[in-house]
């Protein structure tokens, strides 16, 4: 079994090893105030290329990985936002807690962070399409009284009000005898007067409900989420610039999670 290779740097100022580099030299030597390395039988002199993060003619984005864990204890926390101070925009590569995975959203499409008062700021959301019943509310409607129609337009009727929480686009599940919920389809239409749902059960992952099934639903995971829960949150940010970049601080709005 082979060993993993790493290239690290030592900083006299902090008396430690703060950084990993993306290049793996065959040989390394300091001489006449320059750093020289060999790769593929070729000699390279470092710190003379104006392009940052470019070693042996290959560019690698900068990245930083760290953990938020204020007041380490047995309490679960809610991580609501992530922000950073920098002279350049960074991108979110991953947000992970011990309970879930998520991403960052702003009011702008395809943008992780937007600048507010000198900081880059974004709201933390769960990853779309990931449903964890232990983390977010699953709402039950009740036992249906009738199911009719083709699989791509099933009309599911109830003898009780379907309520105001369910929305078009919600994922419907059936629940039987305490077993795990089974995906039944996606809500295409609602009739709150006649207490019916029109459900598309044509997807391969869906099992069409039948009369007498107990029906529950989960609204859009991304739209309904408001942060990530966990004892800690690990984040990874990346920057694809080949110019000098400084990252001064990374922060998060954190509060105790109250079930």
Legacy VTK file of the C-alpha trace (Angstrom):
# vtk DataFile Version 3.0
C-alpha trace
ASCII
DATASET POLYDATA
POINTS 259 float
0.000 0.000 0.000
1.554 3.312 -1.110
2.033 6.332 1.115
0.339 9.675 0.455
2.757 12.470 -0.499
2.538 15.984 0.947
4.537 19.182 0.483
4.389 21.411 3.572
5.975 24.709 4.581
7.309 25.715 7.980
6.741 29.261 9.259
9.220 30.615 11.796
6.715 33.262 12.855
4.096 30.787 14.057
6.531 27.957 14.821
4.412 25.549 12.828
3.390 24.096 9.466
0.538 26.316 8.177
0.312 25.386 4.490
0.192 22.496 2.044
1.393 22.966 -1.547
0.116 21.292 -4.708
3.533 20.338 -6.152
5.582 17.242 -5.327
9.284 17.674 -6.191
11.714 14.861 -6.831
14.432 16.891 -5.140
14.496 20.232 -3.326
17.376 22.582 -2.526
17.831 26.124 -1.220
20.776 27.978 -2.760
21.812 31.655 -3.098
18.513 32.851 -1.559
16.439 30.877 -4.078
14.466 27.667 -3.812
15.129 25.063 -6.531
13.268 21.826 -7.192
13.444 19.032 -9.764
10.385 17.535 -11.465
10.468 15.136 -14.406
14.208 15.635 -14.646
13.772 19.414 -15.123
15.132 22.122 -12.837
12.739 24.838 -11.584
13.487 28.013 -9.625
10.633 29.120 -7.379
9.204 32.575 -6.579
10.104 34.040 -9.975
6.800 33.329 -11.773
4.333 36.271 -11.463
1.414 33.782 -11.575
0.520 32.458 -8.131
-0.261 28.770 -7.537
1.422 27.742 -10.796
4.004 25.020 -10.282
5.639 23.037 -13.079
3.316 24.866 -15.515
0.209 23.553 -13.711
-2.250 25.829 -11.896
-4.093 24.720 -8.735
-6.703 26.926 -6.963
-6.061 28.030 -3.400
-8.208 26.341 -0.762
-8.686 26.541 2.973
-10.434 24.000 5.213
-11.360 24.724 8.813
-14.030 24.095 11.447
-16.567 26.241 13.314
-17.184 24.915 16.808
-17.841 27.701 19.311
-18.162 26.502 22.885
-17.484 22.795 22.222
-20.024 20.889 24.251
-22.777 18.342 23.942
-25.244 20.908 22.552
-26.285 20.903 18.889
-25.832 24.243 17.108
-27.586 25.945 14.190
-25.139 27.453 11.673
-27.150 30.105 9.804
-24.636 32.059 7.696
-21.030 32.094 6.557
-19.020 35.218 5.775
-15.418 36.184 5.138
-13.195 39.243 4.821
-10.888 39.179 1.801
-9.629 41.299 -1.082
-11.098 38.693 -3.490
-14.214 36.556 -3.736
-13.932 32.906 -2.683
-16.258 30.033 -3.548
-17.830 27.505 -1.245
-16.659 23.988 -2.079
-18.202 22.133 0.844
-20.134 22.680 4.069
-20.466 19.608 6.284
-21.661 19.033 9.834
-21.798 15.760 11.710
-25.519 15.666 10.821
-25.864 17.052 7.285
-24.377 18.666 4.174
-25.264 22.052 2.720
-24.455 24.973 0.478
-24.594 28.765 0.368
-27.297 30.901 -1.237
-27.731 34.602 -1.931
-30.411 36.625 -3.677
-28.292 36.430 -6.851
-28.444 33.370 -9.154
-25.345 31.135 -9.317
-23.545 33.307 -6.740
-22.287 31.812 -3.460
-21.507 35.096 -1.723
-22.477 38.748 -2.147
-20.599 41.709 -0.716
-22.179 43.564 2.206
-20.407 46.331 4.129
-16.946 45.096 3.248
-17.661 41.390 3.884
-18.651 38.565 1.566
-21.850 37.056 2.938
-24.099 34.070 2.207
-26.970 32.131 3.803
-26.444 28.454 4.564
-28.982 26.037 3.092
-29.353 22.266 2.958
-28.398 20.614 -0.304
-31.402 20.389 -2.612
-32.857 16.898 -2.924
-31.456 15.637 0.390
-34.204 14.753 2.891
-33.322 13.881 6.460
-36.418 13.290 8.590
-34.389 13.676 11.788
-33.443 17.258 10.900
-36.491 18.950 9.421
-40.235 18.857 9.768
-42.220 16.206 7.924
-45.906 17.065 7.876
-48.697 14.523 7.814
-52.061 15.112 6.126
-53.886 11.920 7.047
-55.231 8.726 5.543
-56.500 9.296 2.012
-60.028 8.299 1.063
-59.505 7.724 -2.668
-56.801 7.597 -5.349
-57.769 7.867 -9.024
-56.219 8.681 -12.380
-53.039 7.867 -14.326
-49.666 7.715 -12.554
-48.569 11.094 -13.917
-51.728 12.806 -12.586
-53.076 10.879 -9.601
-55.853 12.679 -7.730
-55.521 11.856 -4.028
-58.598 12.761 -1.936
-58.881 13.315 1.813
-61.737 13.551 4.276
-59.851 16.206 6.256
-58.392 19.606 5.231
-55.008 19.284 3.501
-53.877 22.485 5.268
-51.953 25.544 4.144
-48.388 24.305 4.655
-48.118 21.969 1.668
-47.054 23.634 -1.600
-46.820 22.681 -5.265
-43.511 20.888 -5.744
-43.650 19.146 -2.373
-42.605 15.499 -2.291
-45.341 13.154 -1.065
-44.626 9.986 0.931
-46.721 7.083 2.157
-46.306 5.710 5.656
-47.404 2.208 6.595
-47.270 0.512 10.009
-44.353 2.595 11.269
-42.064 1.622 8.377
-39.740 4.092 6.674
-41.546 6.623 4.433
-41.860 5.599 0.782
-41.670 8.287 -1.910
-44.990 8.530 -3.758
-44.394 11.449 -6.126
-44.442 15.231 -6.465
-47.417 17.546 -5.989
-48.449 19.179 -9.291
-51.690 20.810 -8.136
-53.691 21.552 -4.985
-57.411 21.925 -4.327
-57.900 23.145 -0.771
-61.679 23.440 -1.248
-62.190 19.791 -2.182
-59.148 18.592 -0.198
-57.351 16.881 -3.076
-53.767 16.667 -4.316
-52.703 15.967 -7.881
-49.540 13.873 -7.628
-47.094 12.873 -10.363
-45.953 9.333 -9.502
-44.407 8.546 -12.889
-40.765 8.849 -11.751
-38.803 5.626 -11.380
-38.109 6.435 -7.724
-41.809 6.831 -6.885
-44.336 4.227 -5.772
-47.896 5.293 -6.499
-50.109 5.560 -3.399
-53.265 3.499 -3.043
-56.544 4.192 -1.283
-56.134 3.998 2.481
-52.447 5.013 2.613
-51.371 7.542 5.206
-49.929 10.533 3.324
-47.156 12.841 4.505
-45.103 15.420 2.626
-41.846 17.394 2.673
-41.687 20.780 0.941
-38.694 21.797 -1.200
-35.570 21.048 0.857
-33.611 24.071 -0.338
-36.435 26.587 0.030
-37.543 25.364 3.457
-34.120 25.100 5.090
-32.553 27.866 7.149
-29.109 26.739 8.192
-27.404 23.499 9.133
-27.492 21.727 12.473
-24.641 19.876 14.113
-22.117 19.874 16.912
-19.601 21.455 14.506
-19.408 22.611 10.882
-16.441 22.013 8.590
-16.095 24.382 5.633
-13.860 24.477 2.581
-13.401 27.649 0.504
-11.533 27.890 -2.810
-10.150 30.768 -4.860
-9.267 30.377 -8.545
-7.231 33.566 -8.952
-3.564 33.420 -9.983
-2.962 36.887 -8.493
-1.988 37.600 -4.858
-5.034 37.098 -2.589
-5.486 37.683 1.135
-8.098 36.061 3.377
-8.343 37.889 6.702
-11.189 36.166 8.555
-14.051 33.666 8.151
-17.118 33.795 10.388
-20.562 32.302 10.915
-23.792 33.261 12.697
-24.309 30.435 15.170
-26.977 29.796 17.782
-28.042 26.918 19.971
-30.471 24.609 18.201
-33.809 24.253 19.986
-35.735 21.198 18.736
LINES 1 260
259 0 1 2 3 4 5 6 7 8 9 10 11 12 13 14 15 16 17 18 19 20 21 22 23 24 25 26 27 28 29 30 31 32 33 34 35 36 37 38 39 40 41 42 43 44 45 46 47 48 49 50 51 52 53 54 55 56 57 58 59 60 61 62 63 64 65 66 67 68 69 70 71 72 73 74 75 76 77 78 79 80 81 82 83 84 85 86 87 88 89 90 91 92 93 94 95 96 97 98 99 100 101 102 103 104 105 106 107 108 109 110 111 112 113 114 115 116 117 118 119 120 121 122 123 124 125 126 127 128 129 130 131 132 133 134 135 136 137 138 139 140 141 142 143 144 145 146 147 148 149 150 151 152 153 154 155 156 157 158 159 160 161 162 163 164 165 166 167 168 169 170 171 172 173 174 175 176 177 178 179 180 181 182 183 184 185 186 187 188 189 190 191 192 193 194 195 196 197 198 199 200 201 202 203 204 205 206 207 208 209 210 211 212 213 214 215 216 217 218 219 220 221 222 223 224 225 226 227 228 229 230 231 232 233 234 235 236 237 238 239 240 241 242 243 244 245 246 247 248 249 250 251 252 253 254 255 256 257 258
